[in-house]
Amino acid sequence: GAVVSQHPSRVICKSGTSVKIECRSLDFQATTMFWYRQFPKQSLMLMATSNEGSKATYEQGVEKDKFLINHASLTLSTLTVTSAHPEDSSFYICSARDRVFGGYTFGSGTRLTVV
Amino acid sequence: GQQVMQIPQYQHVQEGEDFTTYCNSSTTLSNIQWYKQRPGGHPVFLIQLVKSGEVKKQKRLTFQFGEAKKNSSLHITATQTTDVGTYFCAGISNTGNQFYFGTGTSLTVIP
């Protein structure tokens, strides 16, 4: 079945530094990838939608200069949390839509802790 | 904006009892998906419903999509401890290809 590899799975960084999270579709091409964040015991909140080769579309309230999304190829999207602060600590998860079959597959998520 | 609400937020049941979670959207959906997330894990796809009034079954799980395509339900018959987790619906609006997660229902099964 379709697999989405997301890494790192856990990262601890110092306040003010930047963290890059990668999301890669391993056996299918993803025209669209989604990035979510999830706070403890809450639902997944859509942050942005990225389409290969074009700028990401951000949801209302999500700072595009803070959460940089790059979708340079049909199999890779990255989310960079710039100048991270403790309030950015969260679980970030990506989802990729199969270009051919249209199904959605989630990555395993990244738990970010900013200290 | 798009809103997808789920009720109840939490549910505790005795093993063997039935469980139902309801999903309601503020707008008409093109389709709806259901996911299960175990504690500490990531959402795992369960099923997708596309047609108005559609009903699908997976063993003890029954999924329904409302006639107006604005609500859905997941029913589990005779719960087991392996059913523990949070169940999310995710709706895709008619206007775009994004999907928005419901607020989730956390299920606890007491042995």
gemmi code that builds the backbone of each chain (N, CA, C; Angstrom):
import gemmi

chains = {
    "A": [
        ("GLY", (0.813, -1.193, 0.000), (0.000, 0.000, 0.000), (0.858, 1.260, 0.000)),
        ("ALA", (0.190, 2.402, -0.146), (0.889, 3.679, -0.184), (1.545, 3.975, 1.159)),
        ("VAL", (2.755, 4.482, 1.100), (3.497, 4.794, 2.320), (4.037, 6.217, 2.222)),
        ("VAL", (3.889, 6.938, 3.309), (4.453, 8.278, 3.421), (5.458, 8.279, 4.564)),
        ("SER", (6.675, 8.617, 4.244), (7.731, 8.660, 5.254), (7.905, 10.089, 5.749)),
        ("GLN", (7.830, 10.261, 7.036), (7.996, 11.591, 7.619), (9.111, 11.534, 8.659)),
        ("HIS", (10.024, 12.473, 8.572), (11.079, 12.522, 9.590), (11.605, 13.937, 9.774)),
        ("PRO", (12.103, 14.233, 10.950), (12.307, 13.275, 12.035), (10.999, 12.955, 12.756)),
        ("SER", (11.000, 11.900, 13.516), (9.810, 11.555, 14.282), (9.746, 12.391, 15.564)),
        ("ARG", (10.915, 12.712, 16.086), (10.958, 13.572, 17.279), (12.120, 14.531, 17.131)),
        ("VAL", (11.919, 15.748, 17.568), (13.015, 16.713, 17.552), (12.839, 17.685, 18.703)),
        ("ILE", (13.963, 17.955, 19.336), (13.994, 18.966, 20.399), (14.945, 20.050, 19.936)),
        ("CYS", (14.501, 21.274, 19.959), (15.359, 22.356, 19.497), (15.279, 23.526, 20.468)),
        ("LYS", (16.275, 24.370, 20.358), (16.316, 25.547, 21.219), (15.470, 26.661, 20.620)),
        ("SER", (14.928, 27.452, 21.478), (14.118, 28.585, 21.045), (14.941, 29.492, 20.137)),
        ("GLY", (14.363, 29.896, 19.026), (15.055, 30.774, 18.091), (15.674, 30.056, 16.911)),
        ("THR", (15.781, 28.747, 16.993), (16.358, 27.989, 15.882), (15.248, 27.534, 14.933)),
        ("SER", (15.664, 27.013, 13.791), (14.701, 26.531, 12.795), (14.772, 25.018, 12.684)),
        ("VAL", (13.649, 24.437, 12.367), (13.549, 22.981, 12.251), (12.879, 22.634, 10.929)),
        ("LYS", (13.463, 21.681, 10.213), (12.873, 21.244, 8.949), (12.309, 19.843, 9.116)),
        ("ILE", (11.094, 19.675, 8.647), (10.421, 18.377, 8.680), (10.177, 17.933, 7.246)),
        ("GLU", (10.537, 16.684, 6.943), (10.375, 16.175, 5.584), (9.234, 15.174, 5.505)),
        ("CYS", (8.537, 15.225, 4.405), (7.453, 14.296, 4.145), (7.649, 13.750, 2.739)),
        ("ARG", (7.806, 12.453, 2.635), (8.144, 11.849, 1.345), (7.194, 10.698, 1.023)),
        ("SER", (6.613, 10.740, -0.155), (5.786, 9.611, -0.597), (6.724, 8.596, -1.244)),
        ("LEU", (6.681, 7.362, -0.761), (7.693, 6.386, -1.156), (7.349, 5.625, -2.438)),
        ("ASP", (6.113, 5.328, -2.658), (5.776, 4.490, -3.801), (4.638, 5.071, -4.639)),
        ("PHE", (4.449, 6.364, -4.533), (3.452, 7.009, -5.372), (3.813, 8.478, -5.506)),
        ("GLN", (3.220, 9.098, -6.491), (3.435, 10.512, -6.701), (2.300, 11.311, -6.083)),
        ("ALA", (2.673, 12.339, -5.372), (1.684, 13.140, -4.650), (1.624, 14.537, -5.235)),
        ("THR", (0.538, 14.824, -5.903), (0.385, 16.172, -6.445), (0.111, 17.176, -5.331)),
        ("THR", (-0.517, 16.706, -4.288), (-0.900, 17.593, -3.191), (-0.487, 16.980, -1.863)),
        ("MET", (0.092, 17.813, -1.028), (0.421, 17.379, 0.328), (-0.170, 18.381, 1.307)),
        ("PHE", (-0.580, 17.855, 2.439), (-1.204, 18.670, 3.466), (-0.350, 18.619, 4.723)),
        ("TRP", (-0.316, 19.728, 5.422), (0.384, 19.772, 6.702), (-0.589, 20.133, 7.805)),
        ("TYR", (-0.525, 19.339, 8.879), (-1.404, 19.530, 10.019), (-0.575, 19.671, 11.287)),
        ("ARG", (-1.185, 20.286, 12.274), (-0.593, 20.228, 13.604), (-1.675, 19.790, 14.577)),
        ("GLN", (-1.235, 19.125, 15.589), (-2.184, 18.583, 16.556), (-1.675, 18.854, 17.956)),
        ("PHE", (-2.475, 19.569, 18.733), (-2.160, 19.780, 20.130), (-2.721, 18.599, 20.929)),
        ("PRO", (-2.166, 18.369, 22.124), (-2.587, 17.200, 22.909), (-4.096, 17.102, 23.052)),
        ("LYS", (-4.612, 15.952, 22.766), (-6.028, 15.628, 22.933), (-6.929, 16.509, 22.085)),
        ("GLN", (-6.406, 17.038, 21.015), (-7.232, 17.835, 20.125), (-7.173, 17.269, 18.713)),
        ("SER", (-8.021, 17.812, 17.876), (-8.078, 17.343, 16.502), (-6.912, 17.872, 15.689)),
        ("LEU", (-6.757, 17.317, 14.515), (-5.729, 17.826, 13.609), (-6.239, 19.101, 12.952)),
        ("MET", (-5.399, 20.101, 12.964), (-5.755, 21.379, 12.350), (-4.952, 21.543, 11.074)),
        ("LEU", (-5.650, 21.747, 9.979), (-4.975, 21.944, 8.712), (-4.213, 23.258, 8.745)),
        ("MET", (-2.927, 23.190, 8.419), (-2.111, 24.394, 8.383), (-2.025, 24.937, 6.967)),
        ("ALA", (-1.723, 24.048, 6.039), (-1.507, 24.509, 4.669), (-1.616, 23.343, 3.705)),
        ("THR", (-1.892, 23.693, 2.480), (-1.950, 22.731, 1.381), (-0.874, 23.103, 0.381)),
        ("SER", (-0.073, 22.140, -0.011), (0.972, 22.444, -0.982), (0.794, 21.604, -2.239)),
        ("ASN", (0.924, 22.246, -3.358), (0.868, 21.586, -4.651), (2.243, 21.651, -5.294)),
        ("GLU", (2.621, 20.561, -5.894), (3.951, 20.460, -6.479), (4.208, 21.597, -7.458)),
        ("GLY", (5.314, 22.296, -7.217), (5.724, 23.344, -8.129), (5.054, 24.689, -7.939)),
        ("SER", (4.196, 24.812, -6.957), (3.547, 26.108, -6.738), (3.580, 26.470, -5.257)),
        ("LYS", (3.192, 27.693, -4.969), (3.213, 28.153, -3.579), (2.127, 27.469, -2.764)),
        ("ALA", (2.425, 27.276, -1.500), (1.454, 26.643, -0.614), (0.307, 27.596, -0.299)),
        ("THR", (-0.832, 27.014, -0.037), (-1.994, 27.789, 0.398), (-2.156, 27.588, 1.893)),
        ("TYR", (-2.087, 28.684, 2.625), (-2.125, 28.608, 4.077), (-3.536, 28.876, 4.602)),
        ("GLU", (-3.865, 28.178, 5.664), (-5.140, 28.411, 6.326), (-5.076, 29.721, 7.111)),
        ("GLN", (-6.241, 30.249, 7.340), (-6.321, 31.513, 8.075), (-5.674, 31.374, 9.453)),
        ("GLY", (-4.854, 32.335, 9.795), (-4.211, 32.330, 11.097), (-2.856, 31.642, 11.118)),
        ("VAL", (-2.456, 31.014, 10.026), (-1.152, 30.353, 9.959), (-0.170, 31.284, 9.260)),
        ("GLU", (0.926, 31.599, 9.954), (1.903, 32.544, 9.402), (2.776, 31.865, 8.353)),
        ("LYS", (2.692, 32.322, 7.136), (3.447, 31.676, 6.061), (4.941, 31.939, 6.174)),
        ("ASP", (5.318, 33.050, 6.812), (6.745, 33.325, 6.959), (7.361, 32.533, 8.100)),
        ("LYS", (6.505, 32.000, 8.943), (7.017, 31.207, 10.063), (7.053, 29.727, 9.702)),
        ("PHE", (6.056, 29.306, 8.974), (5.960, 27.904, 8.576), (6.166, 27.839, 7.062)),
        ("LEU", (7.424, 27.640, 6.686), (7.775, 27.630, 5.265), (7.552, 26.238, 4.684)),
        ("ILE", (6.798, 26.192, 3.626), (6.504, 24.917, 2.982), (7.055, 24.919, 1.573)),
        ("ASN", (7.764, 23.843, 1.268), (8.321, 23.674, -0.062), (7.891, 22.326, -0.612)),
        ("HIS", (7.401, 22.319, -1.829), (6.951, 21.076, -2.461), (7.603, 21.019, -3.836)),
        ("ALA", (8.897, 20.712, -3.809), (9.706, 20.832, -5.016), (9.522, 19.676, -5.996)),
        ("SER", (9.060, 18.558, -5.511), (8.893, 17.411, -6.407), (7.600, 16.688, -6.071)),
        ("LEU", (7.256, 15.713, -6.893), (6.010, 14.969, -6.690), (6.092, 13.980, -5.536)),
        ("THR", (7.262, 13.865, -4.926), (7.398, 12.916, -3.829), (7.903, 13.541, -2.544)),
        ("LEU", (8.151, 14.835, -2.537), (8.740, 15.435, -1.341), (8.153, 16.803, -1.043)),
        ("SER", (7.764, 16.964, 0.205), (7.357, 18.278, 0.706), (8.055, 18.501, 2.043)),
        ("THR", (8.460, 19.720, 2.301), (9.105, 20.029, 3.570), (8.399, 21.182, 4.267)),
        ("LEU", (8.401, 21.095, 5.574), (7.858, 22.163, 6.418), (8.992, 22.638, 7.315)),
        ("THR", (9.318, 23.913, 7.250), (10.357, 24.476, 8.097), (9.717, 25.434, 9.090)),
        ("VAL", (9.902, 25.129, 10.354), (9.427, 26.019, 11.409), (10.576, 26.968, 11.715)),
        ("THR", (10.414, 28.218, 11.367), (11.501, 29.174, 11.540), (11.401, 29.884, 12.877)),
        ("SER", (12.561, 30.188, 13.435), (12.622, 30.888, 14.721), (11.596, 30.310, 15.701)),
        ("ALA", (11.780, 29.034, 15.963), (10.804, 28.314, 16.787), (10.754, 28.853, 18.215)),
        ("HIS", (9.550, 28.831, 18.760), (9.332, 29.226, 20.139), (8.584, 28.096, 20.855)),
        ("PRO", (8.615, 28.104, 22.180), (7.948, 27.025, 22.918), (6.490, 26.799, 22.512)),
        ("GLU", (5.787, 27.853, 22.135), (4.385, 27.678, 21.751), (4.232, 26.946, 20.421)),
        ("ASP", (5.342, 26.762, 19.700), (5.303, 25.988, 18.458), (5.416, 24.488, 18.726)),
        ("SER", (5.681, 24.142, 19.970), (5.775, 22.729, 20.325), (4.438, 22.060, 20.038)),
        ("SER", (4.503, 21.009, 19.260), (3.265, 20.360, 18.839), (3.617, 19.088, 18.073)),
        ("PHE", (2.574, 18.407, 17.637), (2.724, 17.240, 16.782), (2.370, 17.692, 15.372)),
        ("TYR", (3.318, 17.569, 14.460), (3.090, 17.983, 13.081), (3.004, 16.725, 12.212)),
        ("ILE", (2.019, 16.708, 11.349), (1.816, 15.515, 10.531), (1.462, 15.920, 9.103)),
        ("CYS", (1.989, 15.171, 8.155), (1.698, 15.465, 6.764), (0.796, 14.382, 6.187)),
        ("SER", (0.149, 14.728, 5.119), (-0.674, 13.779, 4.386), (-0.455, 14.024, 2.904)),
        ("ALA", (-0.391, 12.966, 2.143), (-0.150, 13.092, 0.709), (-1.293, 12.468, -0.072)),
        ("ARG", (-1.665, 13.145, -1.152), (-2.727, 12.626, -2.007), (-2.119, 11.985, -3.242)),
        ("ASP", (-2.487, 10.734, -3.468), (-1.980, 9.989, -4.609), (-2.457, 10.621, -5.917)),
        ("ARG", (-1.502, 10.892, -6.782), (-1.806, 11.549, -8.048), (-2.718, 10.703, -8.933)),
        ("VAL", (-2.540, 9.391, -8.869), (-3.282, 8.506, -9.771), (-4.600, 8.062, -9.160)),
        ("PHE", (-4.533, 7.561, -7.929), (-5.722, 6.957, -7.334), (-6.504, 7.913, -6.429)),
        ("GLY", (-5.916, 9.029, -6.088), (-6.630, 10.028, -5.305), (-6.742, 9.757, -3.830)),
        ("GLY", (-6.156, 8.666, -3.339), (-6.247, 8.366, -1.919), (-5.311, 9.232, -1.094)),
        ("TYR", (-5.586, 9.287, 0.200), (-4.780, 10.083, 1.120), (-4.048, 9.170, 2.090)),
        ("THR", (-2.776, 9.443, 2.302), (-1.982, 8.661, 3.241), (-1.242, 9.607, 4.171)),
        ("PHE", (-1.248, 9.268, 5.472), (-0.580, 10.107, 6.456), (0.841, 9.640, 6.710)),
        ("GLY", (1.695, 10.619, 7.006), (2.993, 10.295, 7.556), (2.820, 9.918, 9.019)),
        ("SER", (3.899, 9.522, 9.652), (3.827, 9.070, 11.047), (3.952, 10.209, 12.049)),
        ("GLY", (4.170, 11.423, 11.550), (4.159, 12.578, 12.437), (5.521, 12.928, 13.020)),
        ("THR", (5.653, 14.177, 13.425), (6.870, 14.688, 14.059), (6.472, 15.415, 15.331)),
        ("ARG", (7.051, 14.960, 16.440), (6.770, 15.659, 17.689), (7.878, 16.671, 17.924)),
        ("LEU", (7.526, 17.923, 17.861), (8.483, 19.010, 18.041), (8.361, 19.578, 19.443)),
        ("THR", (9.500, 19.653, 20.107), (9.556, 20.286, 21.421), (10.568, 21.420, 21.353)),
        ("VAL", (10.139, 22.604, 21.661), (11.016, 23.770, 21.643), (11.293, 24.179, 23.086)),
        ("VAL", (12.568, 24.212, 23.425), (12.931, 24.511, 24.826), (13.641, 25.859, 24.937)),
    ],
    "B": [
        ("GLY", (-15.713, 29.724, 8.053), (-14.960, 28.683, 7.381), (-15.539, 27.303, 7.621)),
        ("GLN", (-14.891, 26.367, 7.011), (-15.329, 24.976, 7.138), (-15.265, 24.518, 8.586)),
        ("GLN", (-16.331, 23.874, 9.053), (-16.329, 23.326, 10.400), (-16.888, 21.928, 10.372)),
        ("VAL", (-16.181, 21.054, 11.041), (-16.646, 19.674, 11.159), (-16.634, 19.318, 12.639)),
        ("MET", (-17.802, 19.092, 13.180), (-17.937, 18.806, 14.603), (-18.270, 17.351, 14.822)),
        ("GLN", (-17.767, 16.828, 15.921), (-18.071, 15.449, 16.280), (-18.606, 15.395, 17.695)),
        ("ILE", (-19.552, 14.506, 17.910), (-20.042, 14.228, 19.251), (-20.191, 12.737, 19.451)),
        ("PRO", (-19.962, 12.241, 20.666), (-19.461, 12.997, 21.817), (-17.957, 13.222, 21.721)),
        ("GLN", (-17.438, 14.030, 22.606), (-15.990, 14.253, 22.624), (-15.277, 13.067, 23.270)),
        ("TYR", (-15.905, 12.526, 24.293), (-15.357, 11.360, 25.002), (-16.467, 10.338, 25.202)),
        ("GLN", (-16.088, 9.070, 25.214), (-17.056, 8.010, 25.475), (-16.347, 6.860, 26.176)),
        ("HIS", (-16.895, 6.495, 27.318), (-16.401, 5.317, 28.033), (-17.475, 4.244, 27.940)),
        ("VAL", (-17.103, 3.064, 27.522), (-18.060, 1.960, 27.428), (-17.464, 0.717, 28.056)),
        ("GLN", (-18.351, -0.157, 28.514), (-17.920, -1.476, 28.970), (-17.654, -2.345, 27.742)),
        ("GLU", (-16.681, -3.168, 27.845), (-16.397, -4.084, 26.734), (-17.659, -4.866, 26.392)),
        ("GLY", (-17.969, -4.912, 25.118), (-19.177, -5.609, 24.680), (-20.331, -4.665, 24.362)),
        ("GLU", (-20.272, -3.451, 24.881), (-21.316, -2.473, 24.565), (-21.059, -1.869, 23.183)),
        ("ASP", (-22.098, -1.261, 22.654), (-21.966, -0.602, 21.363), (-21.504, 0.840, 21.544)),
        ("PHE", (-21.015, 1.415, 20.464), (-20.500, 2.792, 20.481), (-20.834, 3.471, 19.172)),
        ("THR", (-21.233, 4.748, 19.263), (-21.496, 5.518, 18.050), (-20.917, 6.918, 18.184)),
        ("THR", (-20.291, 7.387, 17.144), (-19.828, 8.771, 17.077), (-20.455, 9.435, 15.859)),
        ("TYR", (-20.823, 10.704, 16.015), (-21.521, 11.432, 14.970), (-20.670, 12.599, 14.492)),
        ("CYS", (-20.746, 12.832, 13.214), (-19.940, 13.870, 12.573), (-20.873, 14.801, 11.809)),
        ("ASN", (-20.740, 16.105, 12.036), (-21.613, 17.066, 11.368), (-20.804, 18.194, 10.752)),
        ("SER", (-21.092, 18.474, 9.495), (-20.382, 19.530, 8.779), (-21.277, 20.742, 8.576)),
        ("SER", (-20.651, 21.906, 8.573), (-21.410, 23.132, 8.337), (-21.719, 23.310, 6.854)),
        ("THR", (-21.011, 22.584, 6.009), (-21.242, 22.692, 4.569), (-21.370, 21.297, 3.955)),
        ("THR", (-21.904, 21.242, 2.771), (-22.047, 19.976, 2.066), (-20.676, 19.436, 1.687)),
        ("LEU", (-20.522, 18.157, 1.847), (-19.237, 17.511, 1.583), (-19.282, 16.700, 0.301)),
        ("SER", (-18.170, 16.649, -0.392), (-18.101, 15.775, -1.562), (-17.888, 14.335, -1.117)),
        ("ASN", (-17.102, 14.153, -0.091), (-16.984, 12.838, 0.526), (-16.482, 12.980, 1.953)),
        ("ILE", (-16.508, 11.908, 2.669), (-16.067, 11.933, 4.060), (-15.230, 10.698, 4.336)),
        ("GLN", (-14.232, 10.870, 5.159), (-13.365, 9.765, 5.526), (-13.363, 9.616, 7.047)),
        ("TRP", (-13.060, 8.409, 7.465), (-12.936, 8.146, 8.901), (-11.550, 7.605, 9.193)),
        ("TYR", (-11.006, 8.065, 10.318), (-9.677, 7.669, 10.744), (-9.709, 7.237, 12.199)),
        ("LYS", (-8.759, 6.368, 12.545), (-8.588, 5.976, 13.934), (-7.163, 6.317, 14.351)),
        ("GLN", (-7.043, 6.949, 15.484), (-5.722, 7.299, 15.989), (-5.538, 6.700, 17.373)),
        ("ARG", (-4.583, 5.797, 17.470), (-4.267, 5.235, 18.783), (-3.441, 6.241, 19.561)),
        ("PRO", (-3.474, 6.190, 20.882), (-2.669, 7.116, 21.685), (-1.205, 7.079, 21.265)),
        ("GLY", (-0.663, 8.247, 20.966), (0.728, 8.346, 20.561), (0.985, 8.020, 19.107)),
        ("GLY", (-0.059, 7.638, 18.390), (0.133, 7.247, 16.990), (-0.381, 8.284, 16.015)),
        ("HIS", (-0.389, 7.929, 14.768), (-0.886, 8.826, 13.752), (-2.211, 8.296, 13.203)),
        ("PRO", (-2.978, 9.153, 12.574), (-4.276, 8.711, 12.071), (-4.136, 7.617, 11.018)),
        ("VAL", (-4.939, 6.599, 11.135), (-4.944, 5.514, 10.176), (-6.283, 5.512, 9.460)),
        ("PHE", (-6.218, 5.491, 8.156), (-7.419, 5.553, 7.334), (-8.276, 4.305, 7.546)),
        ("LEU", (-9.581, 4.528, 7.744), (-10.517, 3.413, 7.893), (-11.352, 3.216, 6.642)),
        ("ILE", (-11.987, 4.314, 6.190), (-12.922, 4.169, 5.083), (-13.244, 5.528, 4.471)),
        ("GLN", (-13.745, 5.498, 3.247), (-14.224, 6.709, 2.591), (-15.651, 6.479, 2.106)),
        ("LEU", (-16.503, 7.467, 2.329), (-17.887, 7.425, 1.851), (-18.077, 8.554, 0.852)),
        ("VAL", (-18.729, 8.247, -0.242), (-18.863, 9.228, -1.317), (-20.324, 9.534, -1.655)),
        ("LYS", (-21.144, 8.512, -1.645), (-22.523, 8.683, -2.122), (-23.471, 9.081, -1.005)),
        ("SER", (-24.447, 9.874, -1.364), (-25.485, 10.267, -0.429), (-26.202, 9.031, 0.101)),
        ("GLY", (-26.328, 8.933, 1.439), (-27.011, 7.804, 2.048), (-26.216, 6.506, 2.090)),
        ("GLU", (-24.959, 6.587, 1.723), (-24.146, 5.371, 1.638), (-23.921, 4.749, 3.011)),
        ("VAL", (-23.937, 3.426, 3.034), (-23.650, 2.658, 4.249), (-22.592, 1.618, 3.910)),
        ("LYS", (-21.533, 1.598, 4.710), (-20.487, 0.588, 4.506), (-20.183, -0.098, 5.829)),
        ("LYS", (-19.822, -1.371, 5.721), (-19.497, -2.131, 6.930), (-18.105, -2.727, 6.829)),
        ("GLN", (-17.427, -2.700, 7.977), (-16.142, -3.381, 8.110), (-16.227, -4.175, 9.409)),
        ("LYS", (-16.518, -5.434, 9.289), (-16.654, -6.299, 10.465), (-17.632, -5.666, 11.462)),
        ("ARG", (-17.176, -5.235, 12.608), (-18.082, -4.679, 13.622), (-18.327, -3.177, 13.451)),
        ("LEU", (-17.726, -2.576, 12.452), (-17.873, -1.135, 12.237), (-18.843, -0.867, 11.099)),
        ("THR", (-19.775, 0.061, 11.340), (-20.731, 0.464, 10.316), (-20.625, 1.972, 10.127)),
        ("PHE", (-20.437, 2.379, 8.895), (-20.284, 3.787, 8.559), (-21.473, 4.228, 7.706)),
        ("GLN", (-21.982, 5.427, 8.019), (-23.093, 5.979, 7.235), (-22.778, 7.389, 6.799)),
        ("PHE", (-23.243, 7.731, 5.617), (-23.131, 9.087, 5.104), (-24.548, 9.612, 4.921)),
        ("GLY", (-24.847, 10.766, 5.461), (-26.202, 11.286, 5.426), (-26.701, 11.609, 4.029)),
        ("GLU", (-28.016, 11.669, 3.916), (-28.626, 11.949, 2.622), (-28.208, 13.316, 2.084)),
        ("ALA", (-28.060, 14.275, 2.978), (-27.679, 15.624, 2.562), (-26.163, 15.785, 2.442)),
        ("LYS", (-25.432, 14.729, 2.726), (-23.967, 14.752, 2.672), (-23.383, 15.849, 3.576)),
        ("LYS", (-24.008, 16.010, 4.718), (-23.479, 16.964, 5.698), (-23.205, 16.281, 7.036)),
        ("ASN", (-23.574, 15.028, 7.153), (-23.293, 14.333, 8.397), (-22.975, 12.869, 8.135)),
        ("SER", (-22.350, 12.278, 9.144), (-21.929, 10.894, 9.024), (-21.862, 10.288, 10.415)),
        ("SER", (-21.865, 8.979, 10.471), (-21.738, 8.306, 11.759), (-20.891, 7.055, 11.616)),
        ("LEU", (-20.295, 6.700, 12.735), (-19.532, 5.459, 12.847), (-20.090, 4.704, 14.043)),
        ("HIS", (-20.511, 3.483, 13.816), (-21.071, 2.655, 14.880), (-20.220, 1.405, 15.047)),
        ("ILE", (-19.838, 1.124, 16.274), (-19.087, -0.095, 16.566), (-19.969, -1.000, 17.411)),
        ("THR", (-20.152, -2.200, 16.949), (-20.959, -3.188, 17.678), (-20.062, -4.016, 18.583)),
        ("ALA", (-20.495, -4.233, 19.800), (-19.777, -5.105, 20.749), (-18.304, -4.719, 20.835)),
        ("THR", (-18.046, -3.571, 21.415), (-16.689, -3.049, 21.468), (-15.717, -4.014, 22.137)),
        ("GLN", (-14.476, -3.896, 21.716), (-13.380, -4.668, 22.304), (-12.299, -3.687, 22.753)),
        ("THR", (-11.415, -4.161, 23.599), (-10.352, -3.269, 24.097), (-9.458, -2.766, 22.969)),
        ("THR", (-9.401, -3.508, 21.897), (-8.587, -3.075, 20.752), (-9.215, -1.903, 19.999)),
        ("ASP", (-10.463, -1.571, 20.343), (-11.121, -0.443, 19.686), (-10.743, 0.900, 20.315)),
        ("VAL", (-9.991, 0.845, 21.389), (-9.604, 2.087, 22.085), (-8.835, 3.007, 21.149)),
        ("GLY", (-9.156, 4.290, 21.224), (-8.476, 5.276, 20.391), (-9.385, 6.453, 20.149)),
        ("THR", (-8.907, 7.369, 19.339), (-9.723, 8.516, 18.947), (-10.140, 8.353, 17.499)),
        ("TYR", (-11.408, 8.522, 17.263), (-11.957, 8.364, 15.917), (-12.263, 9.748, 15.348)),
        ("PHE", (-11.691, 9.991, 14.203), (-11.887, 11.275, 13.535), (-12.613, 11.074, 12.212)),
        ("CYS", (-13.530, 11.972, 11.933), (-14.035, 12.053, 10.575), (-13.278, 13.190, 9.896)),
        ("ALA", (-13.207, 13.140, 8.608), (-12.548, 14.197, 7.838), (-13.370, 14.434, 6.583)),
        ("GLY", (-13.830, 15.653, 6.434), (-14.689, 15.960, 5.304), (-13.974, 16.755, 4.239)),
        ("ILE", (-14.260, 16.437, 3.005), (-13.730, 17.191, 1.870), (-14.880, 17.998, 1.289)),
        ("SER", (-14.677, 19.291, 1.236), (-15.756, 20.150, 0.762), (-15.901, 20.048, -0.751)),
        ("ASN", (-17.041, 20.476, -1.225), (-17.280, 20.471, -2.667), (-16.396, 21.466, -3.403)),
        ("THR", (-15.884, 22.443, -2.678), (-15.180, 23.548, -3.321), (-13.674, 23.329, -3.455)),
        ("GLY", (-13.157, 22.375, -2.752), (-11.708, 22.225, -2.803), (-11.271, 20.812, -2.507)),
        ("ASN", (-9.988, 20.590, -2.528), (-9.507, 19.248, -2.256), (-8.899, 19.111, -0.874)),
        ("GLN", (-9.056, 20.170, -0.056), (-8.563, 20.032, 1.309), (-9.573, 19.229, 2.102)),
        ("PHE", (-9.079, 18.549, 3.123), (-10.080, 18.003, 4.013), (-9.808, 18.439, 5.435)),
        ("TYR", (-10.874, 18.578, 6.135), (-10.872, 19.142, 7.469), (-11.317, 18.083, 8.458)),
        ("PHE", (-10.508, 17.931, 9.482), (-10.819, 16.922, 10.472), (-11.884, 17.382, 11.439)),
        ("GLY", (-12.688, 16.421, 11.828), (-13.629, 16.654, 12.904), (-12.893, 16.751, 14.220)),
        ("THR", (-13.598, 17.088, 15.253), (-13.004, 17.308, 16.567), (-12.613, 16.018, 17.263)),
        ("GLY", (-13.071, 14.897, 16.752), (-12.652, 13.608, 17.289), (-13.493, 13.131, 18.457)),
        ("THR", (-13.609, 11.826, 18.567), (-14.257, 11.192, 19.718), (-13.283, 10.190, 20.300)),
        ("SER", (-12.943, 10.407, 21.563), (-12.014, 9.503, 22.242), (-12.791, 8.373, 22.899)),
        ("LEU", (-12.495, 7.153, 22.490), (-13.197, 5.979, 23.009), (-12.327, 5.221, 24.004)),
        ("THR", (-12.878, 4.992, 25.166), (-12.238, 4.149, 26.170), (-13.120, 2.924, 26.378)),
        ("VAL", (-12.514, 1.761, 26.324), (-13.256, 0.518, 26.529), (-12.773, -0.121, 27.827)),
        ("ILE", (-13.709, -0.294, 28.733), (-13.381, -0.834, 30.054), (-13.552, -2.345, 30.034)),
        ("PRO", (-12.486, -3.086, 30.334), (-12.582, -4.552, 30.239), (-13.549, -5.123, 31.279)),
    ],
}
model = gemmi.Model(1)
for chain_id, residues in chains.items():
    chain = gemmi.Chain(chain_id)
    for i, (resn, *xyz) in enumerate(residues, 1):
        res = gemmi.Residue()
        res.name, res.seqid = resn, gemmi.SeqId(i, " ")
        for name, pos in zip(("N", "CA", "C"), xyz):
            atom = gemmi.Atom()
            atom.name, atom.element = name, gemmi.Element(name[0])
            atom.pos, atom.b_iso = gemmi.Position(*pos), 0.0
            res.add_atom(atom)
        chain.add_residue(res)
    model.add_chain(chain)
structure = gemmi.Structure()
structure.add_model(model)
structure.setup_entities()
